[in-house]
Amino acid sequence: MNIYVSNLSFNVEDEDLREFFTEYGEVTSARVIMDKFTNKSRGFGFVEMPDDAAAQKAIAELDGGMVEGRAIRVSVAKPREERSNNGGGGGNNRRSFSNSGSRW
């Protein structure tokens, strides 16, 4: 089961996240998501546990728990939504690079 963990302290690292969950069973992966530009934690991560019953128990017991003064949120991860490549504005996705109307 894939588990979403949010409101993490920015000091929490992958290994810390793994340790929170190993008390409940086997952890196949634990990853704190990092900002690709600053390489700092974004305050959330994902944990994979192969045993659904152990994962559900971990979710129930860790959700709302305090870690470094912050109440973490723990839930079943939702499937990642596919992003469209249309630039978010719809239409034909063409950009104009002409200088018409520009002062420069």
Biopython code that builds the backbone (N, CA, C, O; Angstrom):
import numpy as np
from Bio.PDB.StructureBuilder import StructureBuilder

atoms = [
    (1, "MET", "N", (0.849, -1.181, 0.000)),
    (1, "MET", "CA", (0.000, 0.000, 0.000)),
    (1, "MET", "C", (0.892, 1.240, 0.000)),
    (1, "MET", "O", (1.920, 1.284, 0.676)),
    (2, "ASN", "N", (0.482, 2.237, -0.764)),
    (2, "ASN", "CA", (1.217, 3.490, -0.831)),
    (2, "ASN", "C", (0.567, 4.470, 0.153)),
    (2, "ASN", "O", (-0.646, 4.679, 0.122)),
    (3, "ILE", "N", (1.380, 5.061, 1.014)),
    (3, "ILE", "CA", (0.898, 5.935, 2.079)),
    (3, "ILE", "C", (1.456, 7.341, 1.880)),
    (3, "ILE", "O", (2.641, 7.520, 1.598)),
    (4, "TYR", "N", (0.584, 8.333, 2.031)),
    (4, "TYR", "CA", (0.957, 9.742, 1.909)),
    (4, "TYR", "C", (1.121, 10.325, 3.309)),
    (4, "TYR", "O", (0.252, 10.155, 4.164)),
    (5, "VAL", "N", (2.232, 11.009, 3.537)),
    (5, "VAL", "CA", (2.508, 11.615, 4.843)),
    (5, "VAL", "C", (2.780, 13.099, 4.612)),
    (5, "VAL", "O", (3.683, 13.456, 3.855)),
    (6, "SER", "N", (2.001, 13.962, 5.264)),
    (6, "SER", "CA", (2.181, 15.397, 5.070)),
    (6, "SER", "C", (2.385, 16.124, 6.394)),
    (6, "SER", "O", (2.256, 15.544, 7.472)),
    (7, "ASN", "N", (2.703, 17.397, 6.283)),
    (7, "ASN", "CA", (3.007, 18.280, 7.399)),
    (7, "ASN", "C", (4.261, 17.826, 8.150)),
    (7, "ASN", "O", (4.368, 17.967, 9.368)),
    (8, "LEU", "N", (5.195, 17.281, 7.389)),
    (8, "LEU", "CA", (6.460, 16.852, 7.988)),
    (8, "LEU", "C", (7.355, 18.054, 8.272)),
    (8, "LEU", "O", (7.336, 19.051, 7.549)),
    (9, "SER", "N", (8.130, 17.938, 9.330)),
    (9, "SER", "CA", (9.160, 18.936, 9.596)),
    (9, "SER", "C", (10.151, 18.898, 8.430)),
    (9, "SER", "O", (10.385, 17.841, 7.844)),
    (10, "PHE", "N", (10.724, 20.044, 8.102)),
    (10, "PHE", "CA", (11.677, 20.104, 6.996)),
    (10, "PHE", "C", (12.992, 19.406, 7.338)),
    (10, "PHE", "O", (13.859, 19.263, 6.476)),
    (11, "ASN", "N", (13.146, 18.969, 8.592)),
    (11, "ASN", "CA", (14.345, 18.236, 9.012)),
    (11, "ASN", "C", (14.213, 16.733, 8.815)),
    (11, "ASN", "O", (15.214, 16.019, 8.886)),
    (12, "VAL", "N", (13.005, 16.234, 8.570)),
    (12, "VAL", "CA", (12.779, 14.794, 8.410)),
    (12, "VAL", "C", (13.381, 14.330, 7.083)),
    (12, "VAL", "O", (13.165, 14.938, 6.034)),
    (13, "GLU", "N", (14.138, 13.240, 7.158)),
    (13, "GLU", "CA", (14.767, 12.657, 5.971)),
    (13, "GLU", "C", (14.158, 11.287, 5.683)),
    (13, "GLU", "O", (13.366, 10.771, 6.472)),
    (14, "ASP", "N", (14.537, 10.704, 4.546)),
    (14, "ASP", "CA", (13.991, 9.402, 4.140)),
    (14, "ASP", "C", (14.098, 8.360, 5.245)),
    (14, "ASP", "O", (13.126, 7.665, 5.541)),
    (15, "GLU", "N", (15.255, 8.251, 5.848)),
    (15, "GLU", "CA", (15.476, 7.222, 6.871)),
    (15, "GLU", "C", (14.600, 7.462, 8.099)),
    (15, "GLU", "O", (14.113, 6.505, 8.702)),
    (16, "ASP", "N", (14.395, 8.713, 8.477)),
    (16, "ASP", "CA", (13.498, 9.030, 9.601)),
    (16, "ASP", "C", (12.083, 8.562, 9.282)),
    (16, "ASP", "O", (11.413, 7.959, 10.121)),
    (17, "LEU", "N", (11.640, 8.844, 8.075)),
    (17, "LEU", "CA", (10.297, 8.456, 7.646)),
    (17, "LEU", "C", (10.152, 6.935, 7.691)),
    (17, "LEU", "O", (9.134, 6.415, 8.149)),
    (18, "ARG", "N", (11.170, 6.230, 7.217)),
    (18, "ARG", "CA", (11.162, 4.765, 7.254)),
    (18, "ARG", "C", (11.020, 4.262, 8.699)),
    (18, "ARG", "O", (10.246, 3.345, 8.972)),
    (19, "GLU", "N", (11.770, 4.871, 9.611)),
    (19, "GLU", "CA", (11.737, 4.437, 11.013)),
    (19, "GLU", "C", (10.362, 4.624, 11.647)),
    (19, "GLU", "O", (9.958, 3.811, 12.479)),
    (20, "PHE", "N", (9.631, 5.681, 11.271)),
    (20, "PHE", "CA", (8.292, 5.890, 11.835)),
    (20, "PHE", "C", (7.389, 4.702, 11.542)),
    (20, "PHE", "O", (6.536, 4.353, 12.357)),
    (21, "PHE", "N", (7.574, 4.076, 10.378)),
    (21, "PHE", "CA", (6.655, 3.034, 9.913)),
    (21, "PHE", "C", (7.143, 1.609, 10.170)),
    (21, "PHE", "O", (6.325, 0.689, 10.189)),
    (22, "THR", "N", (8.446, 1.392, 10.369)),
    (22, "THR", "CA", (8.942, 0.018, 10.555)),
    (22, "THR", "C", (8.403, -0.622, 11.828)),
    (22, "THR", "O", (8.386, -1.848, 11.933)),
    (23, "GLU", "N", (7.970, 0.163, 12.780)),
    (23, "GLU", "CA", (7.351, -0.369, 13.993)),
    (23, "GLU", "C", (6.082, -1.156, 13.666)),
    (23, "GLU", "O", (5.669, -2.018, 14.442)),
    (24, "TYR", "N", (5.466, -0.863, 12.523)),
    (24, "TYR", "CA", (4.197, -1.486, 12.139)),
    (24, "TYR", "C", (4.351, -2.620, 11.140)),
    (24, "TYR", "O", (3.401, -3.363, 10.893)),
    (25, "GLY", "N", (5.539, -2.760, 10.564)),
    (25, "GLY", "CA", (5.757, -3.827, 9.598)),
    (25, "GLY", "C", (6.823, -3.456, 8.587)),
    (25, "GLY", "O", (7.505, -2.440, 8.723)),
    (26, "GLU", "N", (6.953, -4.288, 7.578)),
    (26, "GLU", "CA", (7.975, -4.087, 6.550)),
    (26, "GLU", "C", (7.679, -2.839, 5.720)),
    (26, "GLU", "O", (6.543, -2.586, 5.320)),
    (27, "VAL", "N", (8.728, -2.075, 5.478)),
    (27, "VAL", "CA", (8.634, -0.887, 4.640)),
    (27, "VAL", "C", (9.501, -1.128, 3.407)),
    (27, "VAL", "O", (10.708, -1.339, 3.526)),
    (28, "THR", "N", (8.886, -1.097, 2.220)),
    (28, "THR", "CA", (9.667, -1.323, 0.998)),
    (28, "THR", "C", (10.327, -0.051, 0.496)),
    (28, "THR", "O", (11.375, -0.106, -0.147)),
    (29, "SER", "N", (9.716, 1.104, 0.787)),
    (29, "SER", "CA", (10.355, 2.372, 0.444)),
    (29, "SER", "C", (9.770, 3.495, 1.286)),
    (29, "SER", "O", (8.621, 3.438, 1.723)),
    (30, "ALA", "N", (10.590, 4.514, 1.502)),
    (30, "ALA", "CA", (10.160, 5.714, 2.221)),
    (30, "ALA", "C", (10.919, 6.877, 1.603)),
    (30, "ALA", "O", (12.148, 6.870, 1.542)),
    (31, "ARG", "N", (10.170, 7.877, 1.145)),
    (31, "ARG", "CA", (10.827, 8.979, 0.454)),
    (31, "ARG", "C", (10.184, 10.304, 0.806)),
    (31, "ARG", "O", (8.977, 10.488, 0.645)),
    (32, "VAL", "N", (11.007, 11.231, 1.291)),
    (32, "VAL", "CA", (10.585, 12.610, 1.507)),
    (32, "VAL", "C", (10.768, 13.320, 0.171)),
    (32, "VAL", "O", (11.824, 13.211, -0.453)),
    (33, "ILE", "N", (9.760, 14.036, -0.261)),
    (33, "ILE", "CA", (9.816, 14.724, -1.551)),
    (33, "ILE", "C", (10.606, 16.025, -1.395)),
    (33, "ILE", "O", (10.355, 16.833, -0.502)),
    (34, "MET", "N", (11.569, 16.189, -2.301)),
    (34, "MET", "CA", (12.456, 17.345, -2.259)),
    (34, "MET", "C", (12.136, 18.303, -3.400)),
    (34, "MET", "O", (11.754, 17.874, -4.489)),
    (35, "ASP", "N", (12.292, 19.596, -3.150)),
    (35, "ASP", "CA", (12.122, 20.598, -4.186)),
    (35, "ASP", "C", (13.258, 20.467, -5.185)),
    (35, "ASP", "O", (14.422, 20.398, -4.789)),
    (36, "LYS", "N", (12.939, 20.433, -6.474)),
    (36, "LYS", "CA", (13.979, 20.186, -7.470)),
    (36, "LYS", "C", (14.912, 21.370, -7.671)),
    (36, "LYS", "O", (16.001, 21.206, -8.221)),
    (37, "PHE", "N", (14.509, 22.555, -7.240)),
    (37, "PHE", "CA", (15.363, 23.724, -7.413)),
    (37, "PHE", "C", (16.226, 24.010, -6.188)),
    (37, "PHE", "O", (17.404, 24.345, -6.315)),
    (38, "THR", "N", (15.629, 23.876, -4.991)),
    (38, "THR", "CA", (16.371, 24.199, -3.764)),
    (38, "THR", "C", (16.952, 22.962, -3.092)),
    (38, "THR", "O", (17.816, 23.076, -2.222)),
    (39, "ASN", "N", (16.484, 21.775, -3.492)),
    (39, "ASN", "CA", (16.890, 20.507, -2.885)),
    (39, "ASN", "C", (16.567, 20.448, -1.390)),
    (39, "ASN", "O", (17.257, 19.773, -0.626)),
    (40, "LYS", "N", (15.509, 21.163, -0.976)),
    (40, "LYS", "CA", (15.029, 21.125, 0.404)),
    (40, "LYS", "C", (13.699, 20.386, 0.433)),
    (40, "LYS", "O", (12.983, 20.320, -0.566)),
    (41, "SER", "N", (13.384, 19.832, 1.597)),
    (41, "SER", "CA", (12.138, 19.093, 1.760)),
    (41, "SER", "C", (10.932, 19.966, 1.426)),
    (41, "SER", "O", (10.912, 21.163, 1.712)),
    (42, "ARG", "N", (9.929, 19.337, 0.815)),
    (42, "ARG", "CA", (8.673, 20.036, 0.536)),
    (42, "ARG", "C", (7.648, 19.777, 1.640)),
    (42, "ARG", "O", (6.518, 20.259, 1.561)),
    (43, "GLY", "N", (8.039, 19.012, 2.681)),
    (43, "GLY", "CA", (7.164, 18.807, 3.826)),
    (43, "GLY", "C", (6.203, 17.645, 3.709)),
    (43, "GLY", "O", (5.284, 17.509, 4.518)),
    (44, "PHE", "N", (6.410, 16.795, 2.695)),
    (44, "PHE", "CA", (5.570, 15.604, 2.579)),
    (44, "PHE", "C", (6.380, 14.477, 1.963)),
    (44, "PHE", "O", (7.458, 14.695, 1.411)),
    (45, "GLY", "N", (5.839, 13.260, 2.066)),
    (45, "GLY", "CA", (6.538, 12.111, 1.512)),
    (45, "GLY", "C", (5.603, 10.938, 1.328)),
    (45, "GLY", "O", (4.403, 11.024, 1.592)),
    (46, "PHE", "N", (6.182, 9.832, 0.867)),
    (46, "PHE", "CA", (5.422, 8.616, 0.597)),
    (46, "PHE", "C", (6.137, 7.416, 1.198)),
    (46, "PHE", "O", (7.366, 7.341, 1.193)),
    (47, "VAL", "N", (5.354, 6.486, 1.714)),
    (47, "VAL", "CA", (5.873, 5.246, 2.289)),
    (47, "VAL", "C", (5.133, 4.097, 1.619)),
    (47, "VAL", "O", (3.914, 4.145, 1.455)),
    (48, "GLU", "N", (5.872, 3.068, 1.233)),
    (48, "GLU", "CA", (5.260, 1.858, 0.660)),
    (48, "GLU", "C", (5.400, 0.726, 1.662)),
    (48, "GLU", "O", (6.489, 0.450, 2.166)),
    (49, "MET", "N", (4.272, 0.071, 1.941)),
    (49, "MET", "CA", (4.260, -1.107, 2.808)),
    (49, "MET", "C", (3.532, -2.227, 2.075)),
    (49, "MET", "O", (2.420, -2.020, 1.591)),
    (50, "PRO", "N", (4.146, -3.431, 1.983)),
    (50, "PRO", "CA", (3.512, -4.523, 1.239)),
    (50, "PRO", "C", (2.297, -5.142, 1.936)),
    (50, "PRO", "O", (1.419, -5.689, 1.269)),
    (51, "ASP", "N", (2.237, -5.065, 3.266)),
    (51, "ASP", "CA", (1.144, -5.661, 4.037)),
    (51, "ASP", "C", (0.072, -4.598, 4.288)),
    (51, "ASP", "O", (0.282, -3.675, 5.076)),
    (52, "ASP", "N", (-1.082, -4.730, 3.614)),
    (52, "ASP", "CA", (-2.142, -3.728, 3.733)),
    (52, "ASP", "C", (-2.663, -3.579, 5.158)),
    (52, "ASP", "O", (-2.979, -2.468, 5.584)),
    (53, "ALA", "N", (-2.757, -4.680, 5.898)),
    (53, "ALA", "CA", (-3.258, -4.601, 7.273)),
    (53, "ALA", "C", (-2.289, -3.800, 8.151)),
    (53, "ALA", "O", (-2.711, -2.977, 8.962)),
    (54, "ALA", "N", (-0.995, -4.050, 7.979)),
    (54, "ALA", "CA", (0.009, -3.299, 8.744)),
    (54, "ALA", "C", (-0.014, -1.830, 8.343)),
    (54, "ALA", "O", (0.133, -0.949, 9.190)),
    (55, "ALA", "N", (-0.199, -1.566, 7.056)),
    (55, "ALA", "CA", (-0.252, -0.187, 6.566)),
    (55, "ALA", "C", (-1.460, 0.541, 7.149)),
    (55, "ALA", "O", (-1.352, 1.696, 7.561)),
    (56, "GLN", "N", (-2.609, -0.131, 7.184)),
    (56, "GLN", "CA", (-3.820, 0.491, 7.743)),
    (56, "GLN", "C", (-3.641, 0.796, 9.232)),
    (56, "GLN", "O", (-4.094, 1.831, 9.720)),
    (57, "LYS", "N", (-2.984, -0.106, 9.940)),
    (57, "LYS", "CA", (-2.734, 0.126, 11.368)),
    (57, "LYS", "C", (-1.792, 1.316, 11.546)),
    (57, "LYS", "O", (-2.010, 2.148, 12.426)),
    (58, "ALA", "N", (-0.757, 1.405, 10.727)),
    (58, "ALA", "CA", (0.185, 2.522, 10.791)),
    (58, "ALA", "C", (-0.533, 3.842, 10.517)),
    (58, "ALA", "O", (-0.306, 4.834, 11.211)),
    (59, "ILE", "N", (-1.390, 3.850, 9.513)),
    (59, "ILE", "CA", (-2.149, 5.061, 9.174)),
    (59, "ILE", "C", (-3.009, 5.487, 10.359)),
    (59, "ILE", "O", (-3.010, 6.653, 10.755)),
    (60, "ALA", "N", (-3.745, 4.520, 10.922)),
    (60, "ALA", "CA", (-4.652, 4.821, 12.035)),
    (60, "ALA", "C", (-3.907, 5.356, 13.256)),
    (60, "ALA", "O", (-4.392, 6.263, 13.932)),
    (61, "GLU", "N", (-2.738, 4.801, 13.536)),
    (61, "GLU", "CA", (-2.016, 5.187, 14.750)),
    (61, "GLU", "C", (-1.099, 6.394, 14.575)),
    (61, "GLU", "O", (-0.841, 7.115, 15.539)),
    (62, "LEU", "N", (-0.605, 6.624, 13.365)),
    (62, "LEU", "CA", (0.322, 7.739, 13.160)),
    (62, "LEU", "C", (-0.369, 9.037, 12.734)),
    (62, "LEU", "O", (0.182, 10.118, 12.940)),
    (63, "ASP", "N", (-1.558, 8.948, 12.147)),
    (63, "ASP", "CA", (-2.256, 10.153, 11.702)),
    (63, "ASP", "C", (-2.550, 11.052, 12.899)),
    (63, "ASP", "O", (-3.165, 10.621, 13.875)),
    (64, "GLY", "N", (-2.106, 12.300, 12.814)),
    (64, "GLY", "CA", (-2.298, 13.248, 13.907)),
    (64, "GLY", "C", (-1.204, 13.209, 14.958)),
    (64, "GLY", "O", (-1.208, 14.013, 15.890)),
    (65, "GLY", "N", (-0.263, 12.276, 14.816)),
    (65, "GLY", "CA", (0.838, 12.163, 15.771)),
    (65, "GLY", "C", (1.806, 13.343, 15.659)),
    (65, "GLY", "O", (1.914, 13.975, 14.609)),
    (66, "MET", "N", (2.492, 13.620, 16.734)),
    (66, "MET", "CA", (3.428, 14.744, 16.764)),
    (66, "MET", "C", (4.834, 14.274, 16.397)),
    (66, "MET", "O", (5.344, 13.305, 16.959)),
    (67, "VAL", "N", (5.448, 14.969, 15.453)),
    (67, "VAL", "CA", (6.828, 14.719, 15.052)),
    (67, "VAL", "C", (7.518, 16.078, 14.974)),
    (67, "VAL", "O", (7.152, 16.930, 14.164)),
    (68, "GLU", "N", (8.508, 16.262, 15.817)),
    (68, "GLU", "CA", (9.245, 17.531, 15.888)),
    (68, "GLU", "C", (8.300, 18.724, 16.021)),
    (68, "GLU", "O", (8.478, 19.751, 15.366)),
    (69, "GLY", "N", (7.295, 18.569, 16.878)),
    (69, "GLY", "CA", (6.377, 19.664, 17.160)),
    (69, "GLY", "C", (5.302, 19.893, 16.120)),
    (69, "GLY", "O", (4.563, 20.874, 16.199)),
    (70, "ARG", "N", (5.203, 19.005, 15.146)),
    (70, "ARG", "CA", (4.186, 19.156, 14.091)),
    (70, "ARG", "C", (3.278, 17.933, 14.081)),
    (70, "ARG", "O", (3.747, 16.800, 14.195)),
    (71, "ALA", "N", (1.982, 18.167, 13.943)),
    (71, "ALA", "CA", (1.018, 17.066, 13.834)),
    (71, "ALA", "C", (1.011, 16.591, 12.389)),
    (71, "ALA", "O", (0.539, 17.295, 11.496)),
    (72, "ILE", "N", (1.539, 15.388, 12.166)),
    (72, "ILE", "CA", (1.601, 14.873, 10.799)),
    (72, "ILE", "C", (0.248, 14.318, 10.373)),
    (72, "ILE", "O", (-0.554, 13.901, 11.209)),
    (73, "ARG", "N", (0.005, 14.317, 9.074)),
    (73, "ARG", "CA", (-1.196, 13.737, 8.494)),
    (73, "ARG", "C", (-0.767, 12.506, 7.702)),
    (73, "ARG", "O", (0.162, 12.563, 6.898)),
    (74, "VAL", "N", (-1.452, 11.403, 7.940)),
    (74, "VAL", "CA", (-1.101, 10.137, 7.279)),
    (74, "VAL", "C", (-2.372, 9.550, 6.675)),
    (74, "VAL", "O", (-3.386, 9.407, 7.358)),
    (75, "SER", "N", (-2.310, 9.210, 5.384)),
    (75, "SER", "CA", (-3.483, 8.658, 4.703)),
    (75, "SER", "C", (-3.044, 7.773, 3.546)),
    (75, "SER", "O", (-1.874, 7.759, 3.162)),
    (76, "VAL", "N", (-3.999, 7.040, 3.003)),
    (76, "VAL", "CA", (-3.728, 6.243, 1.811)),
    (76, "VAL", "C", (-3.455, 7.231, 0.678)),
    (76, "VAL", "O", (-4.209, 8.183, 0.480)),
    (77, "ALA", "N", (-2.374, 6.997, -0.059)),
    (77, "ALA", "CA", (-2.026, 7.888, -1.172)),
    (77, "ALA", "C", (-3.015, 7.704, -2.306)),
    (77, "ALA", "O", (-3.392, 6.581, -2.640)),
    (78, "LYS", "N", (-3.427, 8.802, -2.889)),
    (78, "LYS", "CA", (-4.300, 8.751, -4.063)),
    (78, "LYS", "C", (-3.435, 8.544, -5.291)),
    (78, "LYS", "O", (-2.290, 8.997, -5.321)),
    (79, "PRO", "N", (-3.961, 7.864, -6.311)),
    (79, "PRO", "CA", (-3.188, 7.690, -7.543)),
    (79, "PRO", "C", (-2.831, 9.046, -8.141)),
    (79, "PRO", "O", (-3.619, 9.990, -8.091)),
    (80, "ARG", "N", (-1.652, 9.123, -8.695)),
    (80, "ARG", "CA", (-1.196, 10.364, -9.312)),
    (80, "ARG", "C", (-2.022, 10.660, -10.551)),
    (80, "ARG", "O", (-2.222, 9.787, -11.395)),
    (81, "GLU", "N", (-2.501, 11.894, -10.660)),
    (81, "GLU", "CA", (-3.278, 12.281, -11.826)),
    (81, "GLU", "C", (-2.348, 12.591, -12.983)),
    (81, "GLU", "O", (-1.283, 13.183, -12.810)),
    (82, "GLU", "N", (-2.774, 12.178, -14.162)),
    (82, "GLU", "CA", (-2.001, 12.478, -15.361)),
    (82, "GLU", "C", (-2.113, 13.959, -15.673)),
    (82, "GLU", "O", (-3.195, 14.540, -15.598)),
    (83, "ARG", "N", (-0.998, 14.559, -16.019)),
    (83, "ARG", "CA", (-1.010, 15.967, -16.413)),
    (83, "ARG", "C", (-1.110, 16.057, -17.923)),
    (83, "ARG", "O", (-0.484, 15.285, -18.650)),
    (84, "SER", "N", (-1.901, 17.003, -18.380)),
    (84, "SER", "CA", (-1.959, 17.222, -19.826)),
    (84, "SER", "C", (-0.839, 18.173, -20.206)),
    (84, "SER", "O", (-0.356, 18.942, -19.375)),
    (85, "ASN", "N", (-0.432, 18.119, -21.453)),
    (85, "ASN", "CA", (0.662, 18.961, -21.918)),
    (85, "ASN", "C", (0.178, 20.148, -22.728)),
    (85, "ASN", "O", (0.880, 20.618, -23.623)),
    (86, "ASN", "N", (-1.023, 20.642, -22.421)),
    (86, "ASN", "CA", (-1.544, 21.753, -23.209)),
    (86, "ASN", "C", (-1.231, 23.105, -22.594)),
    (86, "ASN", "O", (-1.766, 24.114, -23.052)),
    (87, "GLY", "N", (-0.404, 23.163, -21.596)),
    (87, "GLY", "CA", (-0.016, 24.436, -21.011)),
    (87, "GLY", "C", (-1.058, 24.997, -20.063)),
    (87, "GLY", "O", (-0.895, 26.107, -19.554)),
    (88, "GLY", "N", (-2.112, 24.260, -19.819)),
    (88, "GLY", "CA", (-3.120, 24.674, -18.870)),
    (88, "GLY", "C", (-4.098, 25.713, -19.384)),
    (88, "GLY", "O", (-5.086, 26.009, -18.712)),
    (89, "GLY", "N", (-3.849, 26.271, -20.556)),
    (89, "GLY", "CA", (-4.721, 27.324, -21.053)),
    (89, "GLY", "C", (-5.663, 26.877, -22.141)),
    (89, "GLY", "O", (-6.457, 27.677, -22.637)),
    (90, "GLY", "N", (-5.596, 25.634, -22.518)),
    (90, "GLY", "CA", (-6.446, 25.162, -23.600)),
    (90, "GLY", "C", (-5.997, 25.749, -24.921)),
    (90, "GLY", "O", (-4.870, 26.228, -25.046)),
    (91, "GLY", "N", (-6.862, 25.713, -25.890)),
    (91, "GLY", "CA", (-6.540, 26.305, -27.183)),
    (91, "GLY", "C", (-5.509, 25.493, -27.930)),
    (91, "GLY", "O", (-5.377, 24.287, -27.722)),
    (92, "ASN", "N", (-4.778, 26.165, -28.805)),
    (92, "ASN", "CA", (-3.862, 25.438, -29.677)),
    (92, "ASN", "C", (-2.428, 25.430, -29.164)),
    (92, "ASN", "O", (-1.544, 24.902, -29.838)),
    (93, "ASN", "N", (-2.178, 25.997, -28.002)),
    (93, "ASN", "CA", (-0.866, 25.966, -27.356)),
    (93, "ASN", "C", (0.233, 26.609, -28.196)),
    (93, "ASN", "O", (1.386, 26.182, -28.131)),
    (94, "ARG", "N", (-0.100, 27.617, -28.974)),
    (94, "ARG", "CA", (0.921, 28.330, -29.752)),
    (94, "ARG", "C", (1.261, 29.620, -29.043)),
    (94, "ARG", "O", (0.392, 30.291, -28.486)),
    (95, "ARG", "N", (2.509, 29.948, -29.070)),
    (95, "ARG", "CA", (2.952, 31.204, -28.476)),
    (95, "ARG", "C", (3.449, 32.127, -29.570)),
    (95, "ARG", "O", (4.061, 31.696, -30.547)),
    (96, "SER", "N", (3.176, 33.387, -29.384)),
    (96, "SER", "CA", (3.657, 34.378, -30.335)),
    (96, "SER", "C", (4.886, 35.052, -29.751)),
    (96, "SER", "O", (4.856, 35.543, -28.623)),
    (97, "PHE", "N", (5.946, 35.075, -30.506)),
    (97, "PHE", "CA", (7.167, 35.714, -30.050)),
    (97, "PHE", "C", (7.450, 36.984, -30.867)),
    (97, "PHE", "O", (8.578, 37.476, -30.884)),
    (98, "SER", "N", (6.443, 37.498, -31.529)),
    (98, "SER", "CA", (6.654, 38.706, -32.334)),
    (98, "SER", "C", (6.763, 39.916, -31.427)),
    (98, "SER", "O", (6.342, 39.876, -30.271)),
    (99, "ASN", "N", (7.316, 40.966, -31.939)),
    (99, "ASN", "CA", (7.507, 42.179, -31.170)),
    (99, "ASN", "C", (6.423, 43.216, -31.450)),
    (99, "ASN", "O", (6.521, 44.346, -30.974)),
    (100, "SER", "N", (5.424, 42.866, -32.188)),
    (100, "SER", "CA", (4.408, 43.845, -32.541)),
    (100, "SER", "C", (3.730, 44.388, -31.287)),
    (100, "SER", "O", (3.334, 43.632, -30.399)),
    (101, "GLY", "N", (3.605, 45.707, -31.233)),
    (101, "GLY", "CA", (2.958, 46.334, -30.097)),
    (101, "GLY", "C", (3.885, 46.566, -28.924)),
    (101, "GLY", "O", (3.477, 47.172, -27.933)),
    (102, "SER", "N", (5.084, 46.116, -29.003)),
    (102, "SER", "CA", (6.027, 46.283, -27.897)),
    (102, "SER", "C", (6.832, 47.567, -28.067)),
    (102, "SER", "O", (7.149, 47.954, -29.192)),
    (103, "ARG", "N", (7.158, 48.214, -26.987)),
    (103, "ARG", "CA", (7.972, 49.423, -27.033)),
    (103, "ARG", "C", (9.420, 49.104, -27.339)),
    (103, "ARG", "O", (10.146, 49.984, -27.799)),
    (104, "TRP", "N", (9.855, 47.925, -27.112)),
    (104, "TRP", "CA", (11.274, 47.601, -27.248)),
    (104, "TRP", "C", (11.527, 47.007, -28.571)),
    (104, "TRP", "O", (12.667, 46.662, -28.886)),
]
sb = StructureBuilder()
sb.init_structure("model")
sb.init_model(0)
sb.init_chain("A")
sb.init_seg("    ")
for serial, (resi, resn, name, xyz) in enumerate(atoms, 1):
    if name == "N":
        sb.init_residue(resn, " ", resi, " ")
    sb.init_atom(name, np.array(xyz, "f"), 0.0, 1.0, " ", f" {name:<3s}", serial, name[0])
structure = sb.get_structure()
